[in-house]
Amino acid sequence: MNAALKELIGIIIAYFVVYIALWGLETWWKKRLFKRYYKHYNCNNTSSGMSVDEACKILGISKSEFNKMTKNDLKKAYWKKAKEVHPDKPNGNEEMFKNVKNAYDFAYAQAA
């Protein structure tokens, strides 16, 4: 390798070291994961074609309850319903379990 190429490689490595040191390795890593697996982390999917009424019905809560709920209360309602319909339970239902997850994602994005 000639000297110019070695110098260029050194500059590139130094750039990444400084970048990671300034922004933090954790931030750098999360940004890459988020870009690569965006669809898995996107809980703000409001284009599912679901209404708030449908989401409340699936989660087993009333719309008036939903309007008063915090995000933590919504999470508790989700976990309760998910435990009931989990596919590993004797009377579990995989399709309903997926619907509960989709309803929770939609409701979480709509919650205040």
N, CA, C and O atoms as a printed pandas DataFrame, in Angstrom:
     atom_number atom_name residue_name chain_id  residue_number  x_coord  y_coord  z_coord
0              1         N          MET        A               1    0.837   -1.179    0.000
1              2        CA          MET        A               1    0.000    0.000    0.000
2              3         C          MET        A               1    0.882    1.242    0.000
3              4         O          MET        A               1    1.928    1.310    0.645
4              5         N          ASN        A               2    0.414    2.186   -0.735
5              6        CA          ASN        A               2    1.211    3.408   -0.763
6              7         C          ASN        A               2    0.828    4.305    0.418
7              8         O          ASN        A               2   -0.149    4.036    1.117
8              9         N          ALA        A               3    1.576    5.333    0.627
9             10        CA          ALA        A               3    1.421    6.199    1.794
10            11         C          ALA        A               3    0.103    6.967    1.763
11            12         O          ALA        A               3   -0.507    7.180    2.811
12            13         N          ALA        A               4   -0.342    7.381    0.598
13            14        CA          ALA        A               4   -1.586    8.142    0.497
14            15         C          ALA        A               4   -2.788    7.300    0.919
15            16         O          ALA        A               4   -3.692    7.792    1.594
16            17         N          LEU        A               5   -2.793    6.024    0.515
17            18        CA          LEU        A               5   -3.890    5.132    0.874
18            19         C          LEU        A               5   -3.896    4.867    2.379
19            20         O          LEU        A               5   -4.959    4.854    3.001
20            21         N          LYS        A               6   -2.726    4.657    2.961
21            22        CA          LYS        A               6   -2.638    4.449    4.408
22            23         C          LYS        A               6   -3.124    5.680    5.163
23            24         O          LYS        A               6   -3.805    5.563    6.182
24            25         N          GLU        A               7   -2.776    6.847    4.663
25            26        CA          GLU        A               7   -3.205    8.077    5.315
26            27         C          GLU        A               7   -4.725    8.228    5.223
27            28         O          GLU        A               7   -5.357    8.646    6.193
28            29         N          LEU        A               8   -5.314    7.899    4.091
29            30        CA          LEU        A               8   -6.759    7.978    3.905
30            31         C          LEU        A               8   -7.474    7.015    4.850
31            32         O          LEU        A               8   -8.471    7.381    5.473
32            33         N          ILE        A               9   -6.975    5.806    4.956
33            34        CA          ILE        A               9   -7.575    4.826    5.870
34            35         C          ILE        A               9   -7.469    5.318    7.307
35            36         O          ILE        A               9   -8.413    5.169    8.084
36            37         N          GLY        A              10   -6.340    5.898    7.665
37            38        CA          GLY        A              10   -6.167    6.447    9.010
38            39         C          GLY        A              10   -7.150    7.569    9.300
39            40         O          GLY        A              10   -7.683    7.660   10.406
40            41         N          ILE        A              11   -7.392    8.423    8.313
41            42        CA          ILE        A              11   -8.336    9.525    8.487
42            43         C          ILE        A              11   -9.753    8.990    8.664
43            44         O          ILE        A              11  -10.503    9.486    9.504
44            45         N          ILE        A              12  -10.118    7.995    7.886
45            46        CA          ILE        A              12  -11.459    7.402    7.991
46            47         C          ILE        A              12  -11.653    6.769    9.361
47            48         O          ILE        A              12  -12.695    6.963    9.987
48            49         N          ILE        A              13  -10.680    6.026    9.830
49            50        CA          ILE        A              13  -10.774    5.396   11.150
50            51         C          ILE        A              13  -10.850    6.461   12.240
51            52         O          ILE        A              13  -11.645    6.340   13.172
52            53         N          ALA        A              14  -10.039    7.490   12.129
53            54        CA          ALA        A              14  -10.061    8.563   13.114
54            55         C          ALA        A              14  -11.418    9.264   13.117
55            56         O          ALA        A              14  -11.919    9.630   14.180
56            57         N          TYR        A              15  -12.016    9.456   11.947
57            58        CA          TYR        A              15  -13.328   10.085   11.854
58            59         C          TYR        A              15  -14.360    9.277   12.630
59            60         O          TYR        A              15  -15.122    9.841   13.415
60            61         N          PHE        A              16  -14.395    7.954   12.418
61            62        CA          PHE        A              16  -15.362    7.118   13.119
62            63         C          PHE        A              16  -15.105    7.073   14.623
63            64         O          PHE        A              16  -16.057    7.036   15.403
64            65         N          VAL        A              17  -13.874    7.076   15.038
65            66        CA          VAL        A              17  -13.558    7.090   16.464
66            67         C          VAL        A              17  -14.066    8.380   17.098
67            68         O          VAL        A              17  -14.673    8.349   18.169
68            69         N          VAL        A              18  -13.829    9.487   16.459
69            70        CA          VAL        A              18  -14.304   10.773   16.987
70            71         C          VAL        A              18  -15.822   10.821   16.964
71            72         O          VAL        A              18  -16.439   11.283   17.924
72            73         N          TYR        A              19  -16.428   10.356   15.892
73            74        CA          TYR        A              19  -17.887   10.349   15.777
74            75         C          TYR        A              19  -18.509    9.541   16.910
75            76         O          TYR        A              19  -19.448   10.000   17.559
76            77         N          ILE        A              20  -17.993    8.355   17.146
77            78        CA          ILE        A              20  -18.523    7.497   18.201
78            79         C          ILE        A              20  -18.262    8.114   19.571
79            80         O          ILE        A              20  -19.117    8.030   20.454
80            81         N          ALA        A              21  -17.110    8.726   19.763
81            82        CA          ALA        A              21  -16.800    9.347   21.050
82            83         C          ALA        A              21  -17.714   10.543   21.322
83            84         O          ALA        A              21  -18.139   10.744   22.459
84            85         N          LEU        A              22  -18.017   11.331   20.301
85            86        CA          LEU        A              22  -18.859   12.504   20.507
86            87         C          LEU        A              22  -20.334   12.146   20.706
87            88         O          LEU        A              22  -20.989   12.692   21.593
88            89         N          TRP        A              23  -20.838   11.263   19.913
89            90        CA          TRP        A              23  -22.261   10.944   19.962
90            91         C          TRP        A              23  -22.586    9.754   20.835
91            92         O          TRP        A              23  -23.752    9.513   21.146
92            93         N          GLY        A              24  -21.596    9.023   21.227
93            94        CA          GLY        A              24  -21.827    7.861   22.079
94            95         C          GLY        A              24  -22.080    6.616   21.259
95            96         O          GLY        A              24  -22.831    6.644   20.285
96            97         N          LEU        A              25  -21.463    5.547   21.649
97            98        CA          LEU        A              25  -21.613    4.281   20.937
98            99         C          LEU        A              25  -23.057    3.807   20.970
99           100         O          LEU        A              25  -23.550    3.249   19.990
100          101         N          GLU        A              26  -23.734    4.024   22.084
101          102        CA          GLU        A              26  -25.113    3.568   22.196
102          103         C          GLU        A              26  -26.019    4.284   21.200
103          104         O          GLU        A              26  -26.838    3.648   20.536
104          105         N          THR        A              27  -25.878    5.578   21.095
105          106        CA          THR        A              27  -26.673    6.342   20.150
106          107         C          THR        A              27  -26.369    5.918   18.719
107          108         O          THR        A              27  -27.278    5.750   17.906
108          109         N          TRP        A              28  -25.115    5.751   18.427
109          110        CA          TRP        A              28  -24.701    5.328   17.092
110          111         C          TRP        A              28  -25.311    3.980   16.750
111          112         O          TRP        A              28  -25.815    3.791   15.642
112          113         N          TRP        A              29  -25.272    3.034   17.693
113          114        CA          TRP        A              29  -25.777    1.686   17.455
114          115         C          TRP        A              29  -27.297    1.704   17.303
115          116         O          TRP        A              29  -27.838    1.036   16.422
116          117         N          LYS        A              30  -27.993    2.465   18.157
117          118        CA          LYS        A              30  -29.450    2.525   18.072
118          119         C          LYS        A              30  -29.911    3.118   16.753
119          120         O          LYS        A              30  -30.892    2.656   16.171
120          121         N          LYS        A              31  -29.204    4.144   16.275
121          122        CA          LYS        A              31  -29.582    4.745   15.006
122          123         C          LYS        A              31  -29.499    3.721   13.882
123          124         O          LYS        A              31  -30.375    3.678   13.019
124          125         N          ARG        A              32  -28.474    2.912   13.884
125          126        CA          ARG        A              32  -28.332    1.908   12.830
126          127         C          ARG        A              32  -29.405    0.839   12.940
127          128         O          ARG        A              32  -29.986    0.437   11.932
128          129         N          LEU        A              33  -29.676    0.371   14.165
129          130        CA          LEU        A              33  -30.712   -0.639   14.348
130          131         C          LEU        A              33  -32.080   -0.084   13.951
131          132         O          LEU        A              33  -32.872   -0.767   13.303
132          133         N          PHE        A              34  -32.348    1.170   14.349
133          134        CA          PHE        A              34  -33.638    1.754   14.057
134          135         C          PHE        A              34  -33.846    1.884   12.554
135          136         O          PHE        A              34  -34.942    1.630   12.054
136          137         N          LYS        A              35  -32.803    2.278   11.833
137          138        CA          LYS        A              35  -32.930    2.385   10.380
138          139         C          LYS        A              35  -33.141    1.026    9.741
139          140         O          LYS        A              35  -33.952    0.882    8.826
140          141         N          ARG        A              36  -32.410    0.025   10.224
141          142        CA          ARG        A              36  -32.476   -1.291    9.602
142          143         C          ARG        A              36  -33.789   -1.995    9.906
143          144         O          ARG        A              36  -34.382   -2.614    9.023
144          145         N          TYR        A              37  -34.245   -1.903   11.152
145          146        CA          TYR        A              37  -35.433   -2.638   11.577
146          147         C          TYR        A              37  -36.573   -1.696   11.932
147          148         O          TYR        A              37  -37.284   -1.932   12.909
148          149         N          TYR        A              38  -36.757   -0.644   11.166
149          150        CA          TYR        A              38  -37.742    0.391   11.470
150          151         C          TYR        A              38  -39.136   -0.174   11.632
151          152         O          TYR        A              38  -39.862    0.233   12.539
152          153         N          LYS        A              39  -39.524   -1.095   10.781
153          154        CA          LYS        A              39  -40.890   -1.601   10.844
154          155         C          LYS        A              39  -41.164   -2.348   12.142
155          156         O          LYS        A              39  -42.312   -2.409   12.584
156          157         N          HIS        A              40  -40.123   -2.922   12.767
157          158        CA          HIS        A              40  -40.323   -3.638   14.021
158          159         C          HIS        A              40  -40.464   -2.689   15.198
159          160         O          HIS        A              40  -41.129   -3.022   16.178
160          161         N          TYR        A              41  -39.856   -1.522   15.124
161          162        CA          TYR        A              41  -39.889   -0.582   16.232
162          163         C          TYR        A              41  -40.943    0.498   16.065
163          164         O          TYR        A              41  -41.105    1.335   16.953
164          165         N          ASN        A              42  -41.655    0.502   14.964
165          166        CA          ASN        A              42  -42.600    1.570   14.689
166          167         C          ASN        A              42  -43.927    1.278   15.391
167          168         O          ASN        A              42  -44.768    0.553   14.860
168          169         N          CYS        A              43  -44.107    1.839   16.572
169          170        CA          CYS        A              43  -45.364    1.643   17.283
170          171         C          CYS        A              43  -46.345    2.761   16.971
171          172         O          CYS        A              43  -47.460    2.758   17.492
172          173         N          ASN        A              44  -45.968    3.694   16.156
173          174        CA          ASN        A              44  -46.850    4.798   15.800
174          175         C          ASN        A              44  -47.558    4.548   14.478
175          176         O          ASN        A              44  -47.815    5.479   13.714
176          177         N          ASN        A              45  -47.867    3.304   14.217
177          178        CA          ASN        A              45  -48.517    2.941   12.964
178          179         C          ASN        A              45  -50.010    3.221   13.078
179          180         O          ASN        A              45  -50.758    2.401   13.611
180          181         N          THR        A              46  -50.443    4.363   12.584
181          182        CA          THR        A              46  -51.856    4.718   12.637
182          183         C          THR        A              46  -52.562    4.401   11.327
183          184         O          THR        A              46  -53.751    4.690   11.195
184          185         N          SER        A              47  -51.886    3.829   10.378
185          186        CA          SER        A              47  -52.493    3.526    9.080
186          187         C          SER        A              47  -52.945    2.073    8.999
187          188         O          SER        A              47  -52.998    1.508    7.906
188          189         N          SER        A              48  -53.273    1.457   10.134
189          190        CA          SER        A              48  -53.659    0.057   10.130
190          191         C          SER        A              48  -55.111   -0.154    9.736
191          192         O          SER        A              48  -55.558   -1.294    9.613
192          193         N          GLY        A              49  -55.856    0.931    9.535
193          194        CA          GLY        A              49  -57.258    0.800    9.169
194          195         C          GLY        A              49  -58.137    0.495   10.364
195          196         O          GLY        A              49  -59.300    0.128   10.193
196          197         N          MET        A              50  -57.615    0.637   11.561
197          198        CA          MET        A              50  -58.354    0.333   12.779
198          199         C          MET        A              50  -58.877    1.636   13.382
199          200         O          MET        A              50  -58.231    2.679   13.288
200          201         N          SER        A              51  -60.031    1.561   13.988
201          202        CA          SER        A              51  -60.568    2.733   14.676
202          203         C          SER        A              51  -60.328    2.574   16.175
203          204         O          SER        A              51  -59.999    1.488   16.651
204          205         N          VAL        A              52  -60.493    3.651   16.897
205          206        CA          VAL        A              52  -60.314    3.612   18.350
206          207         C          VAL        A              52  -61.355    2.683   18.970
207          208         O          VAL        A              52  -61.054    1.965   19.923
208          209         N          ASP        A              53  -62.567    2.691   18.442
209          210        CA          ASP        A              53  -63.615    1.808   18.960
210          211         C          ASP        A              53  -63.233    0.336   18.806
211          212         O          ASP        A              53  -63.416   -0.458   19.729
212          213         N          GLU        A              54  -62.706   -0.020   17.645
213          214        CA          GLU        A              54  -62.286   -1.404   17.410
214          215         C          GLU        A              54  -61.148   -1.794   18.343
215          216         O          GLU        A              54  -61.144   -2.892   18.900
216          217         N          ALA        A              55  -60.183   -0.893   18.514
217          218        CA          ALA        A              55  -59.052   -1.176   19.396
218          219         C          ALA        A              55  -59.518   -1.365   20.835
219          220         O          ALA        A              55  -59.046   -2.263   21.533
220          221         N          CYS        A              56  -60.446   -0.516   21.278
221          222        CA          CYS        A              56  -60.976   -0.640   22.642
222          223         C          CYS        A              56  -61.732   -1.950   22.813
223          224         O          CYS        A              56  -61.608   -2.608   23.846
224          225         N          LYS        A              57  -62.513   -2.334   21.807
225          226        CA          LYS        A              57  -63.270   -3.585   21.881
226          227         C          LYS        A              57  -62.323   -4.786   21.979
227          228         O          LYS        A              57  -62.556   -5.696   22.775
228          229         N          ILE        A              58  -61.269   -4.789   21.180
229          230        CA          ILE        A              58  -60.310   -5.892   21.199
230          231         C          ILE        A              58  -59.582   -5.955   22.541
231          232         O          ILE        A              58  -59.353   -7.041   23.073
232          233         N          LEU        A              59  -59.219   -4.796   23.086
233          234        CA          LEU        A              59  -58.492   -4.756   24.359
234          235         C          LEU        A              59  -59.412   -4.946   25.564
235          236         O          LEU        A              59  -58.931   -5.114   26.685
236          237         N          GLY        A              60  -60.718   -4.920   25.350
237          238        CA          GLY        A              60  -61.664   -5.142   26.436
238          239         C          GLY        A              60  -61.831   -3.948   27.352
239          240         O          GLY        A              60  -62.046   -4.110   28.553
240          241         N          ILE        A              61  -61.736   -2.755   26.800
241          242        CA          ILE        A              61  -61.941   -1.538   27.581
242          243         C          ILE        A              61  -62.987   -0.683   26.881
243          244         O          ILE        A              61  -63.209   -0.815   25.677
244          245         N          SER        A              62  -63.627    0.195   27.649
245          246        CA          SER        A              62  -64.609    1.089   27.032
246          247         C          SER        A              62  -63.902    2.332   26.511
247          248         O          SER        A              62  -62.781    2.646   26.910
248          249         N          LYS        A              63  -64.582    3.028   25.613
249          250        CA          LYS        A              63  -63.972    4.228   25.030
250          251         C          LYS        A              63  -63.814    5.323   26.083
251          252         O          LYS        A              63  -62.848    6.085   26.041
252          253         N          SER        A              64  -64.755    5.407   27.030
253          254        CA          SER        A              64  -64.618    6.409   28.092
254          255         C          SER        A              64  -63.429    6.090   28.992
255          256         O          SER        A              64  -62.731    6.992   29.456
256          257         N          GLU        A              65  -63.202    4.788   29.236
257          258        CA          GLU        A              65  -62.005    4.383   29.998
258          259         C          GLU        A              65  -60.749    4.764   29.229
259          260         O          GLU        A              65  -59.786    5.275   29.801
260          261         N          PHE        A              66  -60.771    4.508   27.923
261          262        CA          PHE        A              66  -59.604    4.792   27.087
262          263         C          PHE        A              66  -59.238    6.275   27.124
263          264         O          PHE        A              66  -58.060    6.630   27.164
264          265         N          ASN        A              67  -60.248    7.130   27.111
265          266        CA          ASN        A              67  -59.994    8.570   27.124
266          267         C          ASN        A              67  -59.338    9.035   28.421
267          268         O          ASN        A              67  -58.654   10.059   28.434
268          269         N          LYS        A              68  -59.536    8.298   29.509
269          270        CA          LYS        A              68  -58.970    8.652   30.809
270          271         C          LYS        A              68  -57.644    7.938   31.088
271          272         O          LYS        A              68  -56.944    8.286   32.039
272          273         N          MET        A              69  -57.299    6.955   30.275
273          274        CA          MET        A              69  -56.126    6.115   30.546
274          275         C          MET        A              69  -54.817    6.826   30.243
275          276         O          MET        A              69  -54.712    7.627   29.314
276          277         N          THR        A              70  -53.818    6.498   31.068
277          278        CA          THR        A              70  -52.457    6.888   30.748
278          279         C          THR        A              70  -51.857    5.759   29.919
279          280         O          THR        A              70  -52.477    4.710   29.742
280          281         N          LYS        A              71  -50.670    5.977   29.423
281          282        CA          LYS        A              71  -50.034    4.926   28.627
282          283         C          LYS        A              71  -49.703    3.706   29.483
283          284         O          LYS        A              71  -49.727    2.580   28.985
284          285         N          ASN        A              72  -49.396    3.912   30.757
285          286        CA          ASN        A              72  -49.141    2.776   31.651
286          287         C          ASN        A              72  -50.407    1.967   31.898
287          288         O          ASN        A              72  -50.356    0.738   31.933
288          289         N          ASP        A              73  -51.548    2.645   32.071
289          290        CA          ASP        A              73  -52.820    1.936   32.239
290          291         C          ASP        A              73  -53.158    1.137   30.989
291          292         O          ASP        A              73  -53.660    0.016   31.072
292          293         N          LEU        A              74  -52.881    1.722   29.838
293          294        CA          LEU        A              74  -53.126    1.036   28.569
294          295         C          LEU        A              74  -52.245   -0.203   28.455
295          296         O          LEU        A              74  -52.685   -1.247   27.974
296          297         N          LYS        A              75  -51.008   -0.081   28.898
297          298        CA          LYS        A              75  -50.096   -1.224   28.867
298          299         C          LYS        A              75  -50.600   -2.346   29.777
299          300         O          LYS        A              75  -50.504   -3.521   29.424
300          301         N          LYS        A              76  -51.134   -1.989   30.944
301          302        CA          LYS        A              76  -51.674   -2.999   31.864
302          303         C          LYS        A              76  -52.860   -3.716   31.236
303          304         O          LYS        A              76  -52.975   -4.937   31.342
304          305         N          ALA        A              77  -53.743   -2.962   30.581
305          306        CA          ALA        A              77  -54.893   -3.575   29.909
306          307         C          ALA        A              77  -54.428   -4.511   28.791
307          308         O          ALA        A              77  -54.999   -5.582   28.587
308          309         N          TYR        A              78  -53.394   -4.094   28.078
309          310        CA          TYR        A              78  -52.841   -4.941   27.003
310          311         C          TYR        A              78  -52.298   -6.247   27.573
311          312         O          TYR        A              78  -52.600   -7.325   27.062
312          313         N          TRP        A              79  -51.490   -6.147   28.643
313          314        CA          TRP        A              79  -50.899   -7.360   29.217
314          315         C          TRP        A              79  -51.981   -8.302   29.735
315          316         O          TRP        A              79  -51.869   -9.518   29.576
316          317         N          LYS        A              80  -53.016   -7.760   30.345
317          318        CA          LYS        A              80  -54.107   -8.586   30.858
318          319         C          LYS        A              80  -54.771   -9.361   29.720
319          320         O          LYS        A              80  -54.983  -10.570   29.818
320          321         N          LYS        A              81  -55.093   -8.649   28.644
321          322        CA          LYS        A              81  -55.753   -9.296   27.500
322          323         C          LYS        A              81  -54.805  -10.268   26.793
323          324         O          LYS        A              81  -55.224  -11.342   26.361
324          325         N          ALA        A              82  -53.530   -9.894   26.677
325          326        CA          ALA        A              82  -52.564  -10.762   26.002
326          327         C          ALA        A              82  -52.373  -12.069   26.762
327          328         O          ALA        A              82  -52.199  -13.123   26.151
328          329         N          LYS        A              83  -52.403  -12.007   28.085
329          330        CA          LYS        A              83  -52.283  -13.239   28.884
330          331         C          LYS        A              83  -53.474  -14.156   28.651
331          332         O          LYS        A              83  -53.322  -15.378   28.637
332          333         N          GLU        A              84  -54.653  -13.580   28.468
333          334        CA          GLU        A              84  -55.859  -14.387   28.245
334          335         C          GLU        A              84  -55.816  -15.146   26.926
335          336         O          GLU        A              84  -56.210  -16.311   26.867
336          337         N          VAL        A              85  -55.344  -14.498   25.874
337          338        CA          VAL        A              85  -55.426  -15.087   24.532
338          339         C          VAL        A              85  -54.088  -15.627   24.024
339          340         O          VAL        A              85  -53.972  -15.979   22.850
340          341         N          HIS        A              86  -53.087  -15.695   24.888
341          342        CA          HIS        A              86  -51.765  -16.147   24.448
342          343         C          HIS        A              86  -51.847  -17.551   23.863
343          344         O          HIS        A              86  -52.528  -18.406   24.430
344          345         N          PRO        A              87  -51.177  -17.813   22.748
345          346        CA          PRO        A              87  -51.259  -19.127   22.084
346          347         C          PRO        A              87  -50.776  -20.297   22.939
347          348         O          PRO        A              87  -51.159  -21.436   22.675
348          349         N          ASP        A              88  -49.957  -20.053   23.944
349          350        CA          ASP        A              88  -49.477  -21.139   24.798
350          351         C          ASP        A              88  -50.510  -21.570   25.839
351          352         O          ASP        A              88  -50.350  -22.616   26.468
352          353         N          LYS        A              89  -51.555  -20.786   26.025
353          354        CA          LYS        A              89  -52.628  -21.135   26.959
354          355         C          LYS        A              89  -53.508  -22.206   26.309
355          356         O          LYS        A              89  -53.573  -22.292   25.082
356          357         N          PRO        A              90  -54.190  -23.028   27.126
357          358        CA          PRO        A              90  -55.048  -24.075   26.547
358          359         C          PRO        A              90  -56.140  -23.535   25.624
359          360         O          PRO        A              90  -56.436  -24.147   24.598
360          361         N          ASN        A              91  -56.737  -22.408   25.972
361          362        CA          ASN        A              91  -57.774  -21.838   25.113
362          363         C          ASN        A              91  -57.251  -20.621   24.357
363          364         O          ASN        A              91  -58.028  -19.738   23.993
364          365         N          GLY        A              92  -55.950  -20.565   24.118
365          366        CA          GLY        A              92  -55.321  -19.435   23.434
366          367         C          GLY        A              92  -55.636  -19.412   21.950
367          368         O          GLY        A              92  -56.041  -20.415   21.362
368          369         N          ASN        A              93  -55.441  -18.254   21.366
369          370        CA          ASN        A              93  -55.756  -18.061   19.956
370          371         C          ASN        A              93  -54.676  -17.162   19.351
371          372         O          ASN        A              93  -54.557  -15.993   19.720
372          373         N          GLU        A              94  -53.900  -17.704   18.433
373          374        CA          GLU        A              94  -52.785  -16.958   17.851
374          375         C          GLU        A              94  -53.250  -15.742   17.061
375          376         O          GLU        A              94  -52.635  -14.679   17.142
376          377         N          GLU        A              95  -54.328  -15.886   16.300
377          378        CA          GLU        A              95  -54.838  -14.769   15.505
378          379         C          GLU        A              95  -55.338  -13.634   16.406
379          380         O          GLU        A              95  -55.091  -12.458   16.137
380          381         N          MET        A              96  -56.037  -14.003   17.465
381          382        CA          MET        A              96  -56.512  -12.987   18.402
382          383         C          MET        A              96  -55.343  -12.317   19.112
383          384         O          MET        A              96  -55.389  -11.118   19.387
384          385         N          PHE        A              97  -54.299  -13.082   19.410
385          386        CA          PHE        A              97  -53.109  -12.526   20.054
386          387         C          PHE        A              97  -52.473  -11.461   19.163
387          388         O          PHE        A              97  -52.051  -10.411   19.649
388          389         N          LYS        A              98  -52.405  -11.731   17.867
389          390        CA          LYS        A              98  -51.867  -10.746   16.924
390          391         C          LYS        A              98  -52.769   -9.514   16.846
391          392         O          LYS        A              98  -52.284   -8.387   16.755
392          393         N          ASN        A              99  -54.075   -9.735   16.883
393          394        CA          ASN        A              99  -55.017   -8.607   16.854
394          395         C          ASN        A              99  -54.879   -7.739   18.098
395          396         O          ASN        A              99  -54.979   -6.515   18.020
396          397         N          VAL        A             100  -54.649   -8.371   19.243
397          398        CA          VAL        A             100  -54.465   -7.616   20.487
398          399         C          VAL        A             100  -53.217   -6.756   20.388
399          400         O          VAL        A             100  -53.228   -5.601   20.813
400          401         N          LYS        A             101  -52.149   -7.297   19.838
401          402        CA          LYS        A             101  -50.903   -6.534   19.679
402          403         C          LYS        A             101  -51.112   -5.354   18.729
403          404         O          LYS        A             101  -50.657   -4.244   19.009
404          405         N          ASN        A             102  -51.788   -5.585   17.626
405          406        CA          ASN        A             102  -52.057   -4.496   16.676
406          407         C          ASN        A             102  -52.955   -3.424   17.296
407          408         O          ASN        A             102  -52.742   -2.231   17.080
408          409         N          ALA        A             103  -53.955   -3.853   18.065
409          410        CA          ALA        A             103  -54.841   -2.894   18.730
410          411         C          ALA        A             103  -54.070   -2.081   19.757
411          412         O          ALA        A             103  -54.288   -0.876   19.888
412          413         N          TYR        A             104  -53.181   -2.725   20.477
413          414        CA          TYR        A             104  -52.365   -2.002   21.467
414          415         C          TYR        A             104  -51.461   -0.985   20.778
415          416         O          TYR        A             104  -51.365    0.159   21.224
416          417         N          ASP        A             105  -50.806   -1.382   19.710
417          418        CA          ASP        A             105  -49.934   -0.456   18.977
418          419         C          ASP        A             105  -50.727    0.762   18.499
419          420         O          ASP        A             105  -50.266    1.897   18.612
420          421         N          PHE        A             106  -51.905    0.516   17.971
421          422        CA          PHE        A             106  -52.741    1.615   17.479
422          423         C          PHE        A             106  -53.190    2.508   18.629
423          424         O          PHE        A             106  -53.106    3.733   18.539
424          425         N          ALA        A             107  -53.665    1.895   19.707
425          426        CA          ALA        A             107  -54.174    2.666   20.848
426          427         C          ALA        A             107  -53.049    3.444   21.526
427          428         O          ALA        A             107  -53.253    4.574   21.968
428          429         N          TYR        A             108  -51.871    2.844   21.608
429          430        CA          TYR        A             108  -50.728    3.522   22.241
430          431         C          TYR        A             108  -50.356    4.770   21.462
431          432         O          TYR        A             108  -49.996    5.792   22.045
432          433         N          ALA        A             109  -50.443    4.684   20.150
433          434        CA          ALA        A             109  -50.121    5.858   19.317
434          435         C          ALA        A             109  -51.200    6.942   19.477
435          436         O          ALA        A             109  -50.904    8.129   19.342
436          437         N          GLN        A             110  -52.444    6.541   19.764
437          438        CA          GLN        A             110  -53.529    7.495   19.907
438          439         C          GLN        A             110  -53.635    8.075   21.315
439          440         O          GLN        A             110  -54.212    9.146   21.501
440          441         N          ALA        A             111  -53.078    7.373   22.312
441          442        CA          ALA        A             111  -53.233    7.781   23.718
442          443         C          ALA        A             111  -52.555    9.118   23.978
443          444         O          ALA        A             111  -51.568    9.481   23.337
444          445         N          ALA        A             112  -53.115    9.828   24.931
445          446        CA          ALA        A             112  -52.572   11.143   25.281
446          447         C          ALA        A             112  -51.347   11.022   26.160
447          448         O          ALA        A             112  -50.764   12.034   26.548
